[in-house]
Amino acid sequence: MTLYSYILVYPEGDTQEAAAELKINQLVDLNGIPLKLPLPTVKMVVYRVSKITKYETRAEVVTRYHLELVRREEMLEYV
């Protein structure tokens, strides 16, 4: 049996378990939940998946999603 784990890595170095797999350049909210475009407002905290790393051992696969904060100026094109 293999255990699959998905971990969010925030820019500050904090980590949190994600609910599901993500894709590169996908926009997520503070809790790692994918956002649907267009965004309702620019007054929200949005992260972009910038890098994905995967570590495999005998009984576990850990996927780490490295996030970067999306600036307000960048968010204007998604509203």
N, C-alpha and C positions, 0 to 999 in steps of 0.2 A: 504494500500500500504506500502511495506517495502523497505527502502533504504539500499543498500549494499555498504559499503566502504572498500577499501583495502589500508592499510597504511604501508609504509616501515619505519622501525626504524633503523637508521644507528648507528654504534658503538659509535659515538660522541654524540648521543642523538637527532640529527636532524631527521625530519620526512618529508615524501613526499608521495603523493598519487600514488598508483600503478595502472597500467592499467588493470590488471587481477589477478586472483588467482594464488598463487604459492604453491609449495610443500616443505616439510622439506628437507634439504640438497640440494636443487636446487641451481645451480650457476646462478647469475644474474650480469648484468653490472651495471655501475654507476647509471643508470636511472631505475633499477629494471626490465629490460627486460631479459627474460630467454636466456641463452647462449646455443648454440649447441656445442656438443663435436664432434671431438677434437677441442680445442681452436686454433686459428691461430697463437698466439704468447703468450709468458709470459709477454710481455710488455704492460699489460693492467690492469685496476683496476677491480677486481672481488670480489664479495661478495657471501657468502653462507647463505641460510636461516637456522638459528640455532634454532629458536623458533617461534611458532605461538600461538597467543592469540586471543580469540574471545569474544567480548562484545555484548550482545543482549539486546535491550530495546524494547519497544512496537512497534516502527515504524522504527527502525534502527538496522542493524547488522554491526559492525565494526570489521574487521579482521586486526590484526597488525602482520606484518612479521618482526621479529628481525633479523638483518643481522650481520654477522661477516666477517671481511676482510680475504681473502684467501692470505696467504703468497706466495712469489715466489717459494719457495721450494716445496710447495704443488701443485702449478699450473703445475710443470714440468710433473706430471703424467697424466695431462689432455691434454697435447699438442701432 
